Each structure stands twice: as C-alpha cells, then as structure tokens.
Amino acid sequence: MPSTLPAYVADPLLLASRYRDVRALTLALTQSLSAEDQCIQSMPDASPSKWHMAHTTWFFEVVVLRAHVQDYRPFDPRYFHLFNSYYESLGSRHPRPQRGMLSRPSLEEVLRYRAHVDAAMLALLEGDQSTGAGWVPLVELGLNHEQQHQELLLTDIKHAFSLNPLLPAWGKAPQVAAVLPVGGSWQGYQGGEVLVGHGAGGFAFDNETPRHRIYLQPYALARQLVSNGDYLAFIEDGGYRRPELWLSEGWATVQAQGWRAPAYWLEQEGLRTQFTLYGERALDLAEPVCHLSFYEAAAYAAWAGARLPTEFEWEVAAASQATGAPPAGMSLASLDPHPRAAGEGEGLQQLFGAVWQWTRSSYDPYPRFQPLAGAVGEYNGKFMVGQLVLRGGSCATPAGHSRASYRNFFPPTARWQFSGLRLARDL
C-alpha cells in the first residue's frame, strides 16, 4: 500500500509562524529583481522567478486549500493550468520550456495571487483545528517544497544573468575574511552493516525512506571539498583533453558542448574570473569548485587517483559527525549564495551549505519504497531513473533544510546548480 505523510508538526499555530517566515523569504529573494528579470527563462531546465513564486503558491492552493477547505474560492481557476509543474493527476499544465512566455499574468498580479492564498492559508492555520489532521502534513510538505524553489530561484536567475553581457549582480557580496588553501587529508570509516535513510523524528521527503540496512566496505573521505585551485590543476594538466579520464557519455558531452572549465568560469587575456550572484569576481583558489556536471566530477576523481563516494558512504559519515546543517530561521541578511573556503577543523569540513556533492549512486528507490498516496505521490518517485544523487546542500539551500539523509538528484550533464565534489577512496 502507498505510504502516507506523518503529521510532522503537531501544532498548526507553530506551522503558521513557519509559513509566514518561508513565504516572506521567497519575496525577499526577489527584492533586487525587476519585473523584466522575473520573466526570463534562460533554458528549458530553468524557470522564471515569477513562475517560482506562482508555482509555490499554486501548490498550497491546489494541494491544501482546494482539497481541504470547503468554501475556498480560487484566485483564478486558469492558474490551475498555468502553474502546475508535473502533477498529471491534478490536470493539464503549461509546457515547461514555454514558462518564459508568460508575460501575463503580470508580476503585480502574481503578488496579488500570493497574498490571496496566504490569507486563506493563515485563516486555515489559525482557525478551527478540529479537522487539521489531513492537511497539516501537506502544509509541511508545501513549505519544504517552497524552500526547494527558493534555491532554484537563485540558481535559475544566476544562469539567466550569466547570459547577459552586462553580467549583472543579484546582490551585494558580504565581507568575508580571506582563507588560505589548506592541504587535503582523509578520514577513514570502518564500514560494516549500517542503517541508512531517515529515522524517526522531523520532516523527510518520501525518497529518504524507508530506513534500511546496508553493508559498506572500509573507505575514506576527503576532509575537504575539491577547491578551485585543485580543479585548475586538473585543467592545466589537460583534463578536458584526455579521454581516458572520462566516462564515454561524458567525453561525448565535453566534445559536443565544448566544455573546457566549470560553468561560469571566465578567461580574458590570461586572467581567470568567475561569474557569481555578486557579479564577476576573481577566481578564489581556496573556494570549493562548483557548477560541475557529474561527468566532470567523475573525471576529476579519476585524474586524482580517487573516486566519488556512494551516497551511503557520504550519509554514514555525515550522520556520525557532531555537526549538521545550519540552524533554521534563515533571513535574507544571513544568506550568502556563494560557496566559501573551509578553514582548519576536526572531522569532515563543508558537509553542508557549500556545494551539493555528486555521488556515484544512481537515484533509485530504497527497498520497499512506495510512493505517497494521492497527488503528492508524484513528487519524487516518478523521477527515479537516469539521474545521480547529490548530498549535502549548497550555499543557496535554505538554512535548516539540509540533513544527512536528504537526497537531491539531477541528470549527469546538469551544471547550473551549485554542484561540486568530495573525493573518496577504498581502504
């Protein structure tokens, strides 16, 4: 039988406070963007900022309000079609590659849509709770869904701005102390029979379950992420010209796409820079390399005489370490969507909040996995083919959203996300 969402948050009034915070942050992320900026779709895999704001609102309207509030009046029934992403069971949808053609509704109208749905949601959350058992976990899912789109909003506008000859900035970079590159070292793990997957307590997506036992051989992980300086050495050693380092499809992709460096690296008159959400900046050799495809990560690992970790090697190491994701409650002021260099410290560095880390694991269901009941069963399960798992969250991941069991997934060619790598080796 399909699984059901547990009631992660028992008190809807606490959920109302979280609802306000998450929805406010989405708006804050767009405050530096013009109406024109928010209508851009730079490639089929990306979406306009305006669409992200409307789609996350659509989720609450369709999955929660329309299904659980008897007298709810939709803002505009046509939006059920316009802002559906991929939920076949919830009706038709506007083609994904054509989201940038939606000059109407206007940004102002989308903001009114958000306000309409927010008012109805808060009335539900702060009203009579006698019938809340069915919709409370759906609200929690919706908030985590919106946090995913907050990250996508940043990665998508970065891609769009990178194609603008003016190389505009999304925001102003905070002052961050310079960090010198630190030599790499390894941390070993004995392996054996271990439990993986989300345990009891707290929110998790269905693809993080069921918790189950696996067996790991002894292994080691690099204490730090691969840096820009490390990756530059790979480039200068002919990494993009050596087919023996690449998986077959990766080599074909490199030739077809003309890749010679990570996405957003620029070179002019022998000077290397990189495009960031703060505009064009000098390449900091100590910072983690990011915007790599799986193919580039795997080629670098082969060049370094190592390999990529499996997702379970990464998870077991992360779960065993007394460090975790940043605390919840991130505000715009605390957001820094650019990966920073690691300093000295014990254990694994940069586990969370720097770059998503490619693993060598395909995105498959866990043993005895069953999709959730209803429309939300389409959230993850139907994408479990042809993709690779990434772990750890990035500098654009909202605080408190990452955890050791969290599984992200992308096709092996994807480069517009903040994706990098940590090396692994056998012991």
Secondary structure, 3 states (H helix, E strand, C coil): CCECCCCCCCCHHHHHHHHHHHHHHHHHHCCCCCCCHHHCCCCCCCCCHHHHHHHHHHHHHHHHHHHHCCCCCCCCCCHHHHCCCCCHHHCCCCCHHHHHHCCCCCHHHHHHHHHHHHHHHHHHHCCCCCCCCCCHHHHHHHHHHHHHHHHHHHHHHHHHHHCCCCCCCCCCCCCCCCCCCCCCCEEEECCEEEEECCCCCCCCCHHHCCCEEEEECCEEEECCCCEHHHHHHHHHCCHHHCHHHCCHHHHHHHHHHCCCCCCCEEEECCEEEEEECCEEEECCCCCECCCCCHHHHHHHHHHCCCECCCHHHHHHHHHHCCCCCCCCCCCHHHCCCCCCCCCCCCCCCCCCCECEEEEEEECCCCCCCCCECCHHHHCCHHHCCCCEEEECCECCCCCCCCCCCCCEEECCCCCCCCEECCCEEEC
